[in-house]
Amino acid sequence: MSQDFAAAGPEGLLRRLEELPSVWTLIQLTRGFEPLENVVPRTEGNPPKLKNFHLTRMPCGTCETERPFTVDCFWPENFDRDPIDIYWEVKNNWKIDKGPAGYINKVRKKATELGENYCRDLSMSSFNVWRVLMLGKLIDADLEAEIRTRLNYILGKVASNRNETKISSRQRYLIYLLAEGSALISEEEIDLGLNQIVANDEVLQDELFNEILAIKTCYTQLPSAKRHAVILILDDVSDELQSFASSRSKFEEPYVRAAIRTNFIVFSLVP
């Protein structure tokens, strides 16, 4: 991003996103701030611990109904080992190059399976319903429009009956993504997502839940629907989790992976 855009802060970032191709989606994963790291040196034997992280989805182009937003995710407390510890174990086992070939292959295969399985389980537990945020835009524009029209009808119907119901553009966009990715998540996760998106409005939650379940059942092409590219931006710590690709094994869209040192901007769901 040029100095002019950077100097403008969040508004500059929004302007830059508008100039990018509308079919692109940028996903940024940034670890939560850890103040002790300012005084405790990081070494290979003392890897950083992952406690929580921010997931920011930044759609590109000028579509007024698609705005950047941020959700917070947390590493599951019931996981016995830190993901970076797992990464070091996998890395060190892959360095083994002495001994019979059969032994070396066995150790490396076991290490690879450890990393892939751990990362897959971790993504299911830490991302939960927000796995849908890492999906690219549907290539089938008609399918996308049809799904969003159905959701807009529900949102409009509830709003007309209850004057106090107000949905921000970012909340509406997140509801769209929840429905478009519903084939990849469970009913419990859909319910969890709606509880967080439209908190304290059970009537709207119930209406949207029933409609999203109907969409999930009706559009059987969603699990295999092709999607546009996603650009995944990782900070220097998240980049150490080299098996992020394993957590997206069900996703069909191509990913471009960029590891950079980057500042972080939070886009609230509710302005």
C-alpha positions as CSV (number, residue, x, y, z in Angstrom):
1,M,0.0,0.0,0.0
2,S,1.4,3.4,-1.0
3,Q,2.3,6.1,1.6
4,D,-0.8,8.1,0.7
5,F,-3.1,5.3,1.5
6,A,-1.2,4.4,4.7
7,A,-1.2,7.9,5.9
8,A,-5.0,8.0,5.7
9,G,-5.3,5.1,8.2
10,P,-8.4,2.9,8.0
11,E,-10.1,5.1,5.4
12,G,-7.0,4.8,3.2
13,L,-7.2,1.0,3.5
14,L,-10.8,1.0,2.5
15,R,-10.0,3.2,-0.6
16,R,-7.2,0.8,-1.6
17,L,-9.6,-2.2,-1.3
18,E,-12.0,-0.5,-3.6
19,E,-9.3,-0.4,-6.3
20,L,-8.6,-4.1,-6.2
21,P,-10.5,-6.7,-8.3
22,S,-14.0,-7.2,-6.9
23,V,-13.6,-11.0,-7.1
24,W,-10.7,-11.0,-4.6
25,T,-11.1,-11.5,-0.8
26,L,-8.3,-10.7,1.7
27,I,-8.2,-12.6,4.9
28,Q,-5.8,-11.5,7.7
29,L,-4.9,-13.6,10.7
30,T,-3.2,-11.6,13.5
31,R,-2.3,-13.0,16.9
32,G,-3.6,-11.1,20.0
33,F,-1.3,-8.6,21.6
34,E,1.1,-10.2,24.2
35,P,2.8,-7.4,26.3
36,L,5.4,-9.8,27.8
37,E,7.0,-10.3,24.4
38,N,8.3,-6.7,24.6
39,V,10.7,-7.8,27.4
40,V,11.1,-11.6,27.0
41,P,13.3,-12.5,24.1
42,R,11.9,-15.2,21.7
43,T,14.2,-18.1,21.0
44,E,13.8,-21.4,19.1
45,G,13.5,-23.2,22.5
46,N,11.0,-20.7,23.8
47,P,8.4,-20.3,21.0
48,P,5.6,-17.8,21.3
49,K,2.3,-19.1,22.7
50,L,-1.0,-18.6,20.8
51,K,-3.8,-17.5,23.0
52,N,-6.2,-15.6,20.8
53,F,-6.2,-14.1,17.4
54,H,-8.2,-11.7,15.2
55,L,-9.7,-12.8,11.8
56,T,-10.4,-9.9,9.5
57,R,-12.2,-10.4,6.2
58,M,-11.6,-7.6,3.6
59,P,-13.7,-7.9,0.5
60,C,-12.4,-6.0,-2.5
61,G,-14.2,-3.8,-5.0
62,T,-17.0,-1.2,-4.5
63,C,-19.9,-3.4,-3.4
64,E,-21.8,-1.4,-0.7
65,T,-23.2,-4.5,0.9
66,E,-19.7,-6.0,1.5
67,R,-17.7,-4.3,4.2
68,P,-14.6,-5.4,6.1
69,F,-15.1,-6.8,9.6
70,T,-13.2,-8.5,12.4
71,V,-14.1,-11.4,14.7
72,D,-12.1,-12.8,17.6
73,C,-11.1,-16.4,17.8
74,F,-9.5,-18.3,20.7
75,W,-7.3,-21.4,20.9
76,P,-9.2,-24.1,22.8
77,E,-8.3,-24.4,26.4
78,N,-8.7,-28.2,26.3
79,F,-5.9,-28.6,23.8
80,D,-3.0,-30.2,25.6
81,R,-0.3,-28.7,23.5
82,D,0.3,-25.3,22.0
83,P,0.2,-25.4,18.1
84,I,3.7,-23.9,17.8
85,D,5.1,-26.7,20.0
86,I,3.5,-29.1,17.5
87,Y,5.1,-27.2,14.6
88,W,8.6,-27.6,16.2
89,E,8.1,-31.3,16.8
90,V,7.1,-31.8,13.2
91,K,10.0,-29.7,11.9
92,N,12.5,-31.5,14.1
93,N,11.3,-34.9,13.1
94,W,11.6,-33.9,9.4
95,K,15.2,-33.1,10.0
96,I,16.0,-36.7,10.9
97,D,18.2,-38.1,8.1
98,K,20.2,-40.8,9.8
99,G,19.2,-44.4,10.1
100,P,17.5,-47.0,7.8
101,A,15.4,-45.5,5.1
102,G,12.3,-47.3,6.3
103,Y,12.7,-45.7,9.8
104,I,13.2,-42.2,8.4
105,N,10.1,-42.5,6.2
106,K,8.1,-43.8,9.1
107,V,9.1,-40.9,11.4
108,R,8.4,-38.3,8.7
109,K,5.1,-39.8,7.8
110,K,4.0,-39.9,11.5
111,A,5.2,-36.2,11.9
112,T,3.2,-35.1,8.8
113,E,0.1,-36.9,10.1
114,L,0.5,-35.3,13.5
115,G,0.7,-31.8,12.0
116,E,-2.2,-32.3,9.6
117,N,-4.5,-33.9,12.2
118,Y,-3.7,-31.4,14.9
119,C,-4.3,-28.4,12.5
120,R,-7.5,-29.8,11.3
121,D,-8.9,-30.4,14.8
122,L,-7.6,-27.0,15.9
123,S,-9.4,-25.2,13.1
124,M,-12.6,-26.9,13.9
125,S,-12.3,-25.9,17.5
126,S,-10.9,-22.4,17.3
127,F,-12.5,-21.1,14.1
128,N,-15.8,-22.9,14.8
129,V,-18.5,-21.3,12.7
130,W,-16.1,-18.6,11.5
131,R,-14.6,-21.1,9.0
132,V,-17.1,-19.7,6.6
133,L,-15.2,-16.4,6.6
134,M,-12.3,-18.0,4.9
135,L,-14.3,-18.9,1.8
136,G,-14.0,-16.9,-1.4
137,K,-16.8,-15.3,-3.3
138,L,-19.1,-17.7,-5.2
139,I,-18.2,-17.7,-8.9
140,D,-21.9,-18.4,-9.7
141,A,-23.2,-14.8,-9.3
142,D,-26.8,-15.9,-9.9
143,L,-26.6,-18.4,-7.0
144,E,-25.1,-15.7,-4.7
145,A,-27.8,-13.3,-5.7
146,E,-30.6,-15.8,-5.1
147,I,-29.4,-16.7,-1.7
148,R,-29.0,-13.1,-0.6
149,T,-32.4,-12.2,-2.0
150,R,-34.0,-14.8,0.3
151,L,-32.1,-13.5,3.3
152,N,-33.0,-9.9,2.5
153,Y,-36.7,-10.9,2.5
154,I,-36.4,-12.3,6.0
155,L,-34.5,-9.3,7.2
156,G,-37.0,-6.9,5.7
157,K,-40.0,-8.9,7.0
158,V,-38.8,-8.9,10.6
159,A,-37.7,-5.2,10.4
160,S,-41.1,-4.1,9.2
161,N,-42.8,-5.8,12.1
162,R,-40.4,-4.6,14.7
163,N,-39.1,-1.0,14.4
164,E,-36.3,-1.6,16.9
165,T,-34.6,-4.2,14.7
166,K,-31.6,-2.6,13.0
167,I,-28.9,-4.5,11.1
168,S,-25.6,-2.9,10.1
169,S,-24.1,-3.5,6.7
170,R,-21.4,-5.7,8.2
171,Q,-23.9,-7.8,10.1
172,R,-25.9,-8.3,6.9
173,Y,-22.8,-9.3,5.0
174,L,-21.9,-11.8,7.7
175,I,-25.3,-13.3,7.5
176,Y,-24.8,-13.7,3.8
177,L,-21.5,-15.5,4.3
178,L,-23.1,-17.8,7.0
179,A,-25.7,-18.9,4.5
180,E,-23.3,-19.3,1.6
181,G,-21.0,-21.5,3.7
182,S,-23.8,-23.3,5.5
183,A,-23.0,-26.6,3.7
184,L,-19.6,-26.8,5.5
185,I,-20.9,-26.2,9.1
186,S,-23.3,-27.9,11.4
187,E,-26.7,-26.7,12.6
188,E,-25.2,-26.0,16.0
189,E,-22.6,-23.8,14.5
190,I,-25.2,-21.9,12.4
191,D,-27.1,-21.3,15.6
192,L,-23.9,-20.2,17.4
193,G,-23.1,-17.8,14.6
194,L,-26.5,-16.2,14.6
195,N,-26.4,-15.8,18.4
196,Q,-23.3,-13.7,18.0
197,I,-24.3,-11.8,14.9
198,V,-27.8,-10.7,16.0
199,A,-27.5,-11.0,19.8
200,N,-30.5,-10.3,22.0
201,D,-33.0,-10.8,19.1
202,E,-34.4,-14.3,19.3
203,V,-37.2,-13.7,16.8
204,L,-34.7,-12.7,14.1
205,Q,-32.4,-15.5,15.0
206,D,-35.1,-18.1,14.7
207,E,-36.3,-16.7,11.3
208,L,-32.8,-16.6,9.9
209,F,-31.9,-20.0,11.3
210,N,-34.9,-21.6,9.6
211,E,-34.1,-19.8,6.3
212,I,-30.4,-20.8,6.3
213,L,-31.3,-24.4,7.0
214,A,-33.7,-24.3,4.0
215,I,-30.9,-22.8,1.9
216,K,-28.5,-25.5,3.1
217,T,-31.0,-28.2,2.1
218,C,-32.2,-26.6,-1.2
219,Y,-28.9,-25.7,-2.8
220,T,-27.1,-29.1,-2.9
221,Q,-24.4,-27.6,-5.2
222,L,-23.0,-25.4,-2.3
223,P,-20.5,-28.0,-1.0
224,S,-18.7,-28.2,-4.3
225,A,-19.5,-24.7,-5.6
226,K,-16.4,-23.0,-7.2
227,R,-15.2,-19.8,-5.6
228,H,-12.9,-16.9,-6.4
229,A,-9.4,-16.5,-5.0
230,V,-8.6,-15.7,-1.3
231,I,-5.4,-13.9,-0.3
232,L,-4.4,-15.1,3.1
233,I,-2.2,-12.6,5.1
234,L,-0.4,-14.0,8.1
235,D,1.7,-12.2,10.7
236,D,5.1,-13.5,11.5
237,V,3.8,-15.7,14.3
238,S,0.9,-17.2,12.4
239,D,3.2,-17.9,9.6
240,E,5.0,-20.5,11.8
241,L,1.9,-22.6,11.6
242,Q,2.8,-24.0,8.2
243,S,-0.1,-26.4,8.1
244,F,-2.9,-23.8,7.8
245,A,-3.6,-25.4,4.4
246,S,-4.6,-28.6,6.2
247,S,-7.4,-26.8,8.0
248,R,-9.0,-25.8,4.6
249,S,-9.1,-29.3,3.2
250,K,-12.8,-28.9,2.3
251,F,-12.4,-25.6,0.5
252,E,-12.2,-25.6,-3.2
253,E,-11.0,-22.0,-4.0
254,P,-7.4,-21.2,-4.6
255,Y,-5.4,-19.5,-1.9
256,V,-2.5,-17.1,-2.1
257,R,-0.4,-17.1,1.1
258,A,1.5,-14.0,2.2
259,A,3.5,-13.8,5.4
260,I,4.4,-10.2,6.3
261,R,4.9,-8.0,9.3
262,T,1.7,-6.0,9.3
263,N,-0.2,-3.5,11.4
264,F,-3.7,-4.5,12.4
265,I,-7.0,-2.6,12.0
266,V,-10.2,-3.8,13.7
267,F,-13.5,-3.4,11.9
268,S,-16.4,-3.7,14.3
269,L,-19.6,-5.5,13.2
270,V,-21.7,-2.8,14.6
271,P,-20.6,0.8,13.8
